Amino acid sequence: MAEELLKENAAKISGHLTWSLLAVAFLASFGSSLLYGFNLAVVNSPAEYIKAFYNETLTERHHWIPDEHFLTILYSLTVSIFAIGGMTGALLVGKLVTKYGRKGTLVRSTVLVFIGGSLMGFSRWFRNPFMVIAGRFITGVHSGISLSVVPMYLGEIAPKNLRGFLGLVPSIHICLGVFSAQILGLSELLGKEEHWPLLLSLVLFPTLVQLMLLPWFPESPRYLLIEKGNVHATVSALKCFRKKGNIQAEVEEMQEEQRSLSSIKTLSVRRLLMDRSVRWQVLTIVVVNIGMQLSGIDAIWFYTNEIFRNAGIPEPHIQYTTVGTGAIEVLAGMLGCFTIERVGRRPLIIGGFLFMGLCCAGITVSVLLQAQFPFMSYISVGCVVGIIAGFCIGPAGVPFLITAELFKQSHRPSAYTVAGCLNWLSNFTIGFVFPFLEDATGPYCYLIFCTICWGVAAYTIWVIPETKNKTFLEISQMFATKSSVQKEEPTPNSHLKLALMNGYGSLGLHDEK
């Protein structure tokens, strides 16, 4: 009976794209996801200026001239400390979203950007290289929080027929962030020795826009109802986000999920990992999030100029080639966003990883043959563009989206904590190790990335079901069959009952008989 009611309600739960949904998706992504992409790429163009700054200040302060190897390590630390901050932020996600909510966490975390951006912006004035490293770490903490909270928030406010579209809006902003860093890093703009601190501190402006406008929009309705039991606020939030549609059916679906939970409280990471009923979901987020970072995309983003230099691109043309790849990223991200509700999640993940693996193998072959065939340098550049395009179409955003879709409300914050930590740990590993890996193995290092990409594609083919246009509880039941766990029946945890009133719901609580 409960399952029939669920299917009946699920058929009614659909929605139109309203201005409020679009505005929240834009604001949440503009002040968070955009900064993540910007910080990934912004240290690329001023790399030599940052190393020179480290060399000058260490000589002034300690009367010691560091060698090139030490400067490379210090610069690698500057790049990768962002990921350490991200992993720290990811560890905080579960507690923050439970205490402050999804929107509340995004708004409160903006203070980190103001601190980190200020440290980087004034580092040259104070002649302190460690202000750059500290600023990168603090902005990394913010990105670690927001990279998990933004898709969680958007996934919970979106109707099921728009969840994929809204869920990939952050990935478009990540691509826009990378592209804007590449444009602003041109030597004609802020890519000059005297301007690099300003370039690093530009993260302040998108955050200011988010801080001024996002607080005017409602909190996640699922958080308000399932975790807080606030029917008044839930109906108000749904009215803001939906305008049209059957709010009654959507609230009943949330209540059905609430009654299916063994506990309304958020599960800890330890309990999540020990819960046999979600073992396939946990394994899935482990595979896709590690695969997302170990696919080689971070090596491409962090060291684009160096890769193009090794490919034989003339030095004056490298910065413009890099900007061209950024434009490809944005177009590919938009293609994925506007096709996901038509083709589904699986084709974007499978196709993206297969194409990335092929391009990684292409880089190895083209670099090895470059001495005999000079035109191979253009093939390697094409493969770099292919890796970026394949990534932005699907693997850039779908892992964050399906992390929200695979788990119910009580499991979701801890799932994002696990996914975020693995994502950032892999990010740090690539950012720090890639220069040394490339020195040790040469172009063969891309074959490692190729193997990982194809492995994730194979796992997706065999294990991950299609989640398009399904409710969170329907997806949970799909995995319950795979885990040999009986489909969950409602338990009388919740006593919230919404009565009909003018097509919406009454604002009262009623005991179940």
Summary of the structure (lengths in Angstrom):
residues: 513
radius of gyration: 23.5
end to end distance: 16.3
largest distance: 81.2
contacts: 1951
relative contact order: 0.15
helix: 75%
strand: 1%
